[in-house]
């Protein structure tokens, strides 16, 4: 017979107690989500499911109970299904002064204005839970603005934190970084990127990206993972607290922002987050030989994400990173760049980013002999349009005269060969703006003329003033020649802007001054022999303001050159007796932004300043203008040493050039002055070159482009078979005017082979 050991049975009461404890633990560990809304507006029926957790499917659509956090401590919370979250509490804190890696839960964040004052006065007061929010206040550039949360009472287990922290208080796209950890409840939470789990949210715009985040963004429930929402995972042991912190990581925005935090039991549910592109790639213009990166793209989607870059639709081998970098670039890498991003959910393609390679044409035609950079002298500044204004070369003294209006109006005399400061012209009672000197010019015998700029010369309070100095000696006082409206003789030119450009030539009684207004199609010619009485010349065939930013006397007695922004270079012939003028030549091979032109008296050289694109140095260009039929031929291009914007592309900008005795001086306001000496005997060598593109056109036409040296002559040739030893000329020889030359060929017939010969 089998015997059994006796079993001691516990009394009834202890058994009942054990059952009660078991029931309490079961309630505490129930699988329900805790939804925390950190804004002052109650979630409405149409907004309660607009959250990352609901979008992911981790929170059922019928669970919509949010907890509004309206103080530093929150209890009496509910789970997402509306049931009581007994025993769970939330405490808010922030970083202390000078602290960059810890949250102090003893700091009363609401009453200390850490969240923008009382909560009802915070920055977010719109629809919950994605437009509401709180932030840690303080300076935006110091990483001492951390917002933190401690949650006590959560049952042991794995939790996924679904996070939305949209920084919409700034005009920049400012990312945020979130940290979480579990451990014994404590009065502070210290974290580190080396030891604490963290994730970054790009905040490039919502949803799903593509702009600056805004409090007024329309939230539709479309989320781009990694862009406007992220997640973290925390493993909590029995009795531990959950700690969470957020801080900004942009140099100009260090404040921590938080809209919604969803604490959901279980592992992440992320299958609803396709690969997306929140910010499209941006194009660049760079000089050849530079390094360019497309690194602005912002991606979203559940990881892992996979990337592939393309150029003109063709896959680039080994280009599988979030960015692409091109080094020592040449014309061959120009084109449209795009990226494909994919994950387990979807694949998406970006838009195209155009990479433009700007050829350099730095030759030995002109040698840089001195520079004045912004800040080298008090009158050479980065003050923009209120800084340096005009410049001229005085052939009688070989001095350079520079006009500056900072800190007050001055005309400084510089040594042409060295840039050394000599002295300042006497300004007498000229005064400051709007009467201040803006432009200057010099005759061959050294007489100096200066004028102010006025937006309305017809007004008695802002007349156009023309002054004369008999020479550029330090003691010479100016004489007022004209005060009024130089266009008064014609009702169509009255009350216009004058003084942006001036050209001076001749000597003695043969001296002439040419002025152009800011708009209209007339110019003003003033002759010393007639005591500088204005002659209005009406020019046909030109747009309004055709000479505002560049006017220079041309070859012969009755011509002048004219240039303005986004217009061709014009050569104008005029008849002083009739007061009429017309275009002799229109030259379109000069860049649209080329301006502030000057020419030498022999009409051999033309200089000007131009801007290529934002981020690229402005440059000085020197053209050979001796052959009017061929047009200006580029001979040299020199870059400025600084890249301060002078609004050459989309505004007036200020600057000037001057040529004389083989000197070239180029003022580019905010970037200083560059001085050069022309080598009139320089002949560029012709190195090996290549055809860079052959583009078929409509019908039998094609466009052939090759690398060229400005001033050299090339002959395009073709043949129908490579076995044929003879090549036939295609058209006449072509004189190159730029670093790339093209022709359009319309020869029909069989397949042809082409080559280009340098003559």
DARA-V379836 format. One record per backbone hydrogen bond with DSSP energy under -0.5 kcal/mol. CO is the residue of the C=O (numbers start at 1). NH is the residue of the N-H. If there is no record, write none. Layout:
co=CO nh=NH
co=CO nh=NH
This chain:
co=6 nh=8
co=7 nh=9
co=11 nh=15
co=12 nh=16
co=13 nh=17
co=14 nh=18
co=15 nh=19
co=16 nh=20
co=17 nh=21
co=18 nh=22
co=19 nh=23
co=20 nh=24
co=21 nh=25
co=22 nh=26
co=23 nh=27
co=24 nh=28
co=25 nh=29
co=27 nh=30
co=28 nh=155
co=30 nh=32
co=33 nh=35
co=33 nh=80
co=34 nh=36
co=34 nh=263
co=35 nh=37
co=35 nh=67
co=36 nh=38
co=36 nh=261
co=37 nh=69
co=44 nh=47
co=44 nh=48
co=47 nh=50
co=49 nh=51
co=51 nh=55
co=52 nh=56
co=53 nh=57
co=53 nh=58
co=53 nh=59
co=58 nh=60
co=60 nh=63
co=62 nh=64
co=64 nh=66
co=66 nh=68
co=67 nh=37
co=67 nh=69
co=68 nh=70
co=72 nh=92
co=74 nh=90
co=77 nh=85
co=79 nh=82
co=80 nh=65
co=83 nh=79
co=84 nh=86
co=85 nh=88
co=88 nh=77
co=89 nh=152
co=90 nh=74
co=91 nh=150
co=93 nh=148
co=94 nh=104
co=96 nh=99
co=101 nh=191
co=103 nh=105
co=103 nh=189
co=104 nh=94
co=104 nh=107
co=107 nh=109
co=108 nh=112
co=109 nh=114
co=109 nh=115
co=110 nh=113
co=113 nh=116
co=114 nh=137
co=118 nh=121
co=119 nh=122
co=123 nh=125
co=124 nh=40
co=124 nh=133
co=127 nh=131
co=127 nh=132
co=133 nh=124
co=134 nh=258
co=135 nh=137
co=139 nh=142
co=140 nh=254
co=142 nh=144
co=145 nh=256
co=146 nh=95
co=147 nh=246
co=148 nh=93
co=149 nh=244
co=150 nh=91
co=150 nh=152
co=151 nh=242
co=152 nh=89
co=157 nh=236
co=158 nh=266
co=159 nh=161
co=159 nh=234
co=160 nh=162
co=160 nh=264
co=161 nh=163
co=161 nh=232
co=162 nh=262
co=163 nh=230
co=164 nh=259
co=164 nh=260
co=165 nh=167
co=166 nh=168
co=168 nh=215
co=172 nh=174
co=173 nh=175
co=175 nh=249
co=175 nh=250
co=176 nh=201
co=177 nh=247
co=178 nh=199
co=179 nh=245
co=180 nh=197
co=181 nh=243
co=183 nh=241
co=187 nh=105
co=189 nh=103
co=192 nh=195
co=192 nh=196
co=197 nh=180
co=199 nh=178
co=201 nh=176
co=203 nh=213
co=204 nh=211
co=214 nh=217
co=217 nh=219
co=218 nh=220
co=221 nh=223
co=223 nh=225
co=224 nh=227
co=224 nh=228
co=224 nh=229
co=225 nh=301
co=226 nh=202
co=227 nh=203
co=229 nh=226
co=230 nh=163
co=232 nh=161
co=234 nh=159
co=234 nh=236
co=236 nh=157
co=237 nh=240
co=241 nh=183
co=241 nh=243
co=242 nh=151
co=243 nh=181
co=244 nh=149
co=245 nh=179
co=246 nh=147
co=247 nh=177
co=250 nh=253
co=253 nh=250
co=254 nh=248
co=256 nh=136
co=258 nh=134
co=259 nh=38
co=260 nh=164
co=261 nh=36
co=261 nh=263
co=262 nh=162
co=262 nh=264
co=263 nh=34
co=264 nh=160
co=268 nh=270
co=270 nh=273
co=272 nh=274
co=273 nh=302
co=276 nh=278
co=276 nh=300
co=279 nh=298
co=284 nh=356
co=286 nh=358
co=287 nh=290
co=290 nh=329
co=292 nh=326
co=293 nh=295
co=294 nh=324
co=298 nh=278
co=298 nh=279
co=300 nh=276
co=306 nh=342
co=308 nh=340
co=309 nh=316
co=310 nh=338
co=311 nh=314
co=314 nh=311
co=315 nh=317
co=316 nh=319
co=318 nh=320
co=319 nh=309
co=320 nh=307
co=324 nh=294
co=326 nh=292
co=329 nh=289
co=330 nh=333
co=331 nh=334
co=335 nh=337
co=335 nh=355
co=336 nh=312
co=337 nh=353
co=338 nh=310
co=339 nh=350
co=340 nh=308
co=341 nh=348
co=342 nh=306
co=346 nh=343
co=348 nh=341
co=352 nh=354
co=353 nh=337
co=353 nh=355
co=354 nh=284
co=354 nh=356
co=355 nh=335
co=356 nh=286
co=356 nh=358
co=357 nh=359
co=358 nh=288
co=361 nh=363
co=361 nh=637
co=365 nh=679
co=367 nh=677
co=370 nh=675
co=372 nh=673
co=373 nh=376
co=377 nh=375
co=377 nh=380
co=379 nh=381
co=380 nh=375
co=381 nh=670
co=383 nh=386
co=384 nh=387
co=387 nh=405
co=389 nh=655
co=390 nh=403
co=392 nh=401
co=393 nh=395
co=394 nh=397
co=394 nh=398
co=394 nh=399
co=398 nh=416
co=399 nh=394
co=400 nh=402
co=400 nh=414
co=401 nh=392
co=402 nh=412
co=403 nh=389
co=404 nh=410
co=410 nh=404
co=411 nh=425
co=412 nh=402
co=412 nh=414
co=413 nh=422
co=413 nh=423
co=414 nh=400
co=415 nh=419
co=420 nh=415
co=423 nh=413
co=427 nh=430
co=432 nh=435
co=439 nh=451
co=441 nh=449
co=443 nh=446
co=447 nh=443
co=448 nh=469
co=449 nh=441
co=450 nh=467
co=451 nh=438
co=451 nh=439
co=454 nh=498
co=456 nh=459
co=459 nh=462
co=464 nh=484
co=465 nh=452
co=466 nh=481
co=466 nh=482
co=467 nh=450
co=468 nh=479
co=469 nh=448
co=473 nh=476
co=476 nh=426
co=479 nh=468
co=479 nh=481
co=482 nh=466
co=484 nh=464
co=484 nh=486
co=485 nh=488
co=487 nh=490
co=490 nh=493
co=490 nh=494
co=493 nh=496
co=496 nh=457
co=497 nh=518
co=498 nh=454
co=501 nh=516
co=503 nh=514
co=505 nh=512
co=506 nh=444
co=507 nh=510
co=508 nh=511
co=509 nh=529
co=511 nh=528
co=512 nh=505
co=513 nh=526
co=514 nh=503
co=515 nh=524
co=516 nh=499
co=520 nh=545
co=520 nh=546
co=521 nh=539
co=522 nh=517
co=523 nh=537
co=524 nh=515
co=525 nh=535
co=526 nh=513
co=527 nh=530
co=527 nh=532
co=528 nh=531
co=530 nh=533
co=533 nh=527
co=535 nh=525
co=535 nh=537
co=536 nh=538
co=537 nh=523
co=537 nh=539
co=538 nh=581
co=540 nh=583
co=543 nh=546
co=545 nh=548
co=547 nh=550
co=549 nh=596
co=550 nh=563
co=552 nh=561
co=558 nh=574
co=559 nh=554
co=560 nh=572
co=561 nh=552
co=562 nh=570
co=563 nh=549
co=564 nh=567
co=569 nh=587
co=570 nh=562
co=570 nh=572
co=571 nh=584
co=571 nh=585
co=572 nh=560
co=573 nh=582
co=574 nh=576
co=575 nh=579
co=575 nh=580
co=579 nh=538
co=580 nh=575
co=581 nh=540
co=582 nh=573
co=585 nh=571
co=586 nh=588
co=587 nh=569
co=591 nh=594
co=592 nh=566
co=592 nh=567
co=595 nh=609
co=598 nh=607
co=600 nh=603
co=604 nh=625
co=604 nh=626
co=605 nh=600
co=606 nh=623
co=607 nh=598
co=608 nh=621
co=609 nh=595
co=610 nh=619
co=613 nh=616
co=618 nh=640
co=619 nh=610
co=620 nh=638
co=621 nh=608
co=622 nh=635
co=622 nh=636
co=623 nh=606
co=623 nh=625
co=624 nh=633
co=626 nh=628
co=627 nh=631
co=632 nh=634
co=633 nh=624
co=636 nh=622
co=638 nh=620
co=647 nh=651
co=654 nh=669
co=656 nh=667
co=658 nh=665
co=660 nh=663
co=662 nh=678
co=663 nh=660
co=664 nh=676
co=665 nh=658
co=666 nh=668
co=666 nh=674
co=667 nh=656
co=668 nh=671
co=668 nh=672
co=672 nh=668
co=673 nh=372
co=674 nh=666
co=675 nh=369
co=675 nh=370
co=676 nh=664
co=677 nh=367
co=678 nh=680
co=679 nh=682
co=685 nh=687
co=690 nh=707
co=693 nh=705
co=694 nh=696
co=695 nh=703
co=698 nh=701
co=701 nh=697
co=702 nh=704
co=702 nh=745
co=703 nh=695
co=704 nh=743
co=705 nh=692
co=705 nh=693
co=706 nh=741
co=708 nh=710
co=709 nh=712
co=712 nh=736
co=713 nh=759
co=714 nh=734
co=715 nh=757
co=716 nh=730
co=717 nh=755
co=718 nh=728
co=719 nh=753
co=721 nh=724
co=723 nh=725
co=728 nh=718
co=729 nh=731
co=734 nh=714
co=734 nh=736
co=736 nh=711
co=737 nh=634
co=739 nh=708
co=741 nh=706
co=743 nh=704
co=743 nh=745
co=745 nh=702
co=753 nh=719
co=755 nh=717
co=757 nh=715
co=757 nh=759
